[in-house]
Structure formats: structure tokens, C-alpha cells
Amino acid sequence: MLERFKSMLLAGAASMLMFTAGAAQAGTITVYTALEEDEIADYVALAKKEIPDVTVNVLRLSTGDLGARIMAEAGNPQHDVIWGWAVTNMMDPRILALVEPYKVKGSDKLGAAYQAADGKWFAATGYIGAFCVNTERLKQKNLPMPKSWNDLLNPAFKGEIAMPNPVSSGTGYLQIVSILQKMGEEKGWAFLKQLDANVNQYIKSGSRPCRSARAGEFTVGTSLAFAAIKSIEEGFPLAMVLPSEGAGYELEASALMVASKNKADAKKFLDWTMSPGASGLYAKYKELVTLPGYKPAKAARDAGMPDDPGSILYKMDFAASAVQREAILARWTKEIGR
């Protein structure tokens, strides 16, 4: 698989999405991320103002594709920083071997759950799973508003659901692993197979099922809370549903590469991600911010996000998610994937 991915990298290198900040003559770092394109552009624009002596080149790939790239380059890493990547993926021992401890400035503000005990990663933000329900299509098809994962087993939803593909999407993986952790392996896999009967399509991106639902292609897109919030704010006929069983979530971890050739500027960038300037932008894009004092933005509250997002989260076991990831994805691909 890695050899095939290396070939893909060489063939597609010219088309990779890059964002750049800072002056050309300044120190340069390369950052790999799975954050969404629109938020990256905003963060990088601010970084250009606040750390102008650092040039930040950013490569954005989906969660699964980013992991494949990092592993393909493991013998000769091409980046200095991993930024905003699913902690479940970050906790893979093969990845942890490529990063080094760094006590980022402001880490004393983070709870123990949001940083590695050995300092190898920290997470200032995260994302929450949610349903995006097209209210117009729901009414047209005379479907009940789903309030839980179990409600999506209703045969009336056959062909009306889009989900992210867990192999490529961190959102997709958090959704299936949260179900497996809640229900246990036997009941969880039986549930996922029942749910599959109603799923029309598995989409590579975590946010795209929401966009497809808001466009009226499906009634329900299992996606991100932020994608739902943004769509509602933009006026689409959409409702956000946070599953009553507890919403699965993922932390977005950042880390310093052992192989970085410019660690001083890499550390400066990582420190910046915890700065007041950066954290001030997080509410625009994030429904889960781990820094103290965070309150959801008005758009999030209007869409139905509680003042304390932690109150609706299912308590994820990220260590177990990381250890079981390959086996879960292999089984999902074999028994469900299409």
C-alpha cells in the first residue's frame, strides 16, 4: 500500500494544495494538516501577521490520506510539524516514533486529557459528530426527525443517508468507533451492518455528507457539528442533531517532528497555535475548543449546541481507538465498505 501511495505522491505532487504565509526570505517550515481548507486560509493569514518572520507552507490532506503520506515518508520526513490531525491517528506508535516531546507555550492551560503525558502532542481543538438533516426533504418524504443513531435504522430512511468513509475520513472513523465503544463489538458491528442497509453512499470527506444533505441529495448526512452549524448560518434548510446516545468526538492534535530541520521556527509556530490570536479564531470554525474560558459562538448556540459542549459528548477511549484502528478499518472494508 505504501509503495502505491508513494507513486501517487510523485504523480500528484504538482496538484497538492498549499497555503503560504510570511516573507520569502524568512525561515521556512512545512506543516502537514487535516484541517478544513477555509479555516487553514484564515489561520495562515493571521499567522502571517503575528509571526511574520516564519514562512509557513501547509499541505492539507484528508485524515487517512495524511497518515498514508506520513508513513510513506517515514524514512525521510518532508515536514516539520503535524497540525490539527486526529489524535487517534497521532497515537499510532509508528507516528509517535516520528515526533518529539515539546512543551508548547500555554500547555499549562490544557487539561491532562488534551495533551500527551510525555509531551509528544497537544490538542487545542476538536470536532464533534452530528447529523445534518434536510428539513425540506424530511417533510417532502414524510420522515420522522431522527434523534439518535438507532432512529436511522428505520426502513423509511433507506437510501436517504450519506456517511463519511471511515478509511479516508477521521469523522467517519470517529462515528463508527464511537458506536462500537458504546455498544460493544458484537452489538456494534451488527448495528453498523443494519445501518448500512439504509446508507446510500459513503463519501471520502467528513464535511461533504452535510453539504450533500443541505443540497437536497440526501435527507441525512452524518457529519460534523461545525458543518451543520455553518450550513444553518448560511440559510440552508438544515437541522443539526446531536445523537441522544452521546456524540462521538475527536481531538485535533499537533506535534513537532524529530526530523525537522528548522525546529526553532517549528516551535514558534506551535506556540502560536495556542496564542490569543489563534485561539480567538477557533470559535469561528470549531465547536470544541479545549482552552479554558471557551464558549460556543452564537451561530453554534442558535443551531442547538449547548453552552458546555462537553455535556453532550460520549467519553471516547482514544487509546483504544488508536490501537484498534487498523483492525476496525480492515473489518469495515471487508464487511461493509463500498
Buried (B, 14 or more C-beta within 10 A) or exposed (E): EEEEBBEBBEEEEEEEEEBEBBEEEBBBBBBBBBBBEEBBBEBBEBBBEBBEEBBBBBBBBBBBBBBBBBBBBBEEBBBBBBBBBBBBBBBBEEBBEBBBEBEBBBBEBBEEEBBBEEBBBBBBBBBBBBBBBBEEBBEEEEBEEBBBBBBBBEEEBEEBBBBBBBBBBBBBBBBBBBBBBBBEEEEBBEBBEEBBEBBBBBBBBBBBBBBBBBEEBBBBBBBBBBBBBBBBBEEBBBBBBBBEBBBBBBBBBBBBBEBBEBBEBBBBBBBBBBBEBBBEBBBBBBBBBBBEEBEBBEBBEEBBBEEEBEEBBBEBBBEBBBBBBEEBBEBBEEEBBE
